Every structure is written in C-alpha cells, then in structure tokens.
Amino acid sequence: MAIRTAAAAAVDADIAQLVADLKTYLALQQTTSPGDAPAVLFWHWLIGQLQDVDPSMAQAIRTANIYDQTAWGKTLSQVDTFA
C-alpha cells in the first residue's frame, strides 16, 4: 500500500494548491456583470475533466452521493483506509 499512500499524499498536495488557486479565481468574479458565475463554470469544467479520467471515475460521478459529508474537510489520505 505504500504506493497508494504516496499517491494519496500527492493528490492531497495538488488539491491544496488547487483550492488556493480556485479561491483566487473565484475572487475575480465580475459582480457587476450579470451572469458571471466562475464557481459554476469551474464546477462544470471539473466534472467534465474527472469524467474523462477513467470509466470507474465516470461511474462514481454518476452514482455516488455527492453530499456524503463524512469526507468533507478531510484529505484523501484521511478518508482512504487503504492508503
């Protein structure tokens, strides 16, 4: 499992950077321009990217409960019991 542990840690670091970059991106919303919704644009783009990663990821997107709060606020390393 050491390989999966390292992979989970790498994803954790990437997500931390993504969150920082996303906060900057969202702060650039043009509040005076009706219809500007960078959060929605990012969400649609992200799901599209993840959908294409692997068939198992696409299946998870279509069937998983996105409101499972047990993983919220945690790293992948914390929620993956096999890492």
C-alpha positions in Angstrom: 0.0 0.0 0.0 3.0 2.3 0.2 2.5 3.3 -3.5 -1.2 4.2 -2.8 -0.1 6.1 0.3 2.3 8.2 -1.7 -0.3 8.7 -4.5 -2.9 9.9 -2.0 -0.3 12.3 -0.4 0.5 13.7 -3.9 -3.2 14.2 -4.6 -3.6 15.9 -1.2 -0.8 18.4 -2.1 -2.3 19.0 -5.5 -5.7 19.7 -4.1 -4.3 22.1 -1.5 -2.8 24.1 -4.3 -6.0 23.8 -6.4 -8.0 25.2 -3.6 -5.7 28.1 -3.2 -5.8 28.8 -6.9 -9.6 28.4 -7.0 -10.1 31.0 -4.3 -8.1 33.5 -6.4 -10.1 32.5 -9.5 -13.5 32.9 -7.7 -12.4 36.3 -6.2 -12.2 37.6 -9.8 -15.9 37.3 -10.4 -17.3 40.3 -12.2 -20.1 41.1 -9.8 -21.2 44.0 -12.0 -21.7 41.6 -15.0 -24.9 39.7 -14.8 -24.5 36.0 -15.4 -20.8 35.9 -14.5 -20.5 32.7 -12.4 -17.0 31.4 -12.1 -18.0 28.9 -9.5 -20.5 27.3 -11.8 -18.0 27.4 -14.7 -15.3 25.7 -12.6 -17.8 23.1 -11.3 -18.9 22.1 -14.9 -15.3 22.1 -16.1 -14.1 20.0 -13.1 -16.8 17.4 -13.5 -16.0 17.2 -17.2 -12.3 16.6 -16.5 -12.9 14.0 -13.9 -15.5 12.2 -16.0 -12.8 11.5 -18.6 -10.1 10.2 -16.2 -11.3 6.6 -16.1 -14.6 4.7 -16.6 -14.7 3.9 -12.9 -14.5 7.7 -12.1 -17.3 8.4 -14.6 -19.4 5.7 -12.9 -18.6 7.2 -9.5 -19.7 10.7 -10.7 -23.0 9.3 -12.0 -23.9 7.2 -9.0 -22.1 8.4 -5.8 -23.8 10.6 -3.2 -22.1 13.9 -3.6 -23.5 15.0 -0.3 -21.7 12.4 1.8 -20.3 14.7 4.5 -18.0 12.1 6.1 -15.2 13.2 3.7 -15.8 16.9 3.8 -12.9 18.9 5.2 -10.6 15.9 5.1 -7.7 15.0 2.9 -7.8 11.9 0.7 -5.2 10.3 2.9 -7.6 10.7 5.8 -10.6 9.1 4.1 -8.8 6.3 2.2 -8.5 3.5 4.6 -6.2 1.6 2.2 -3.7 4.5 1.8 
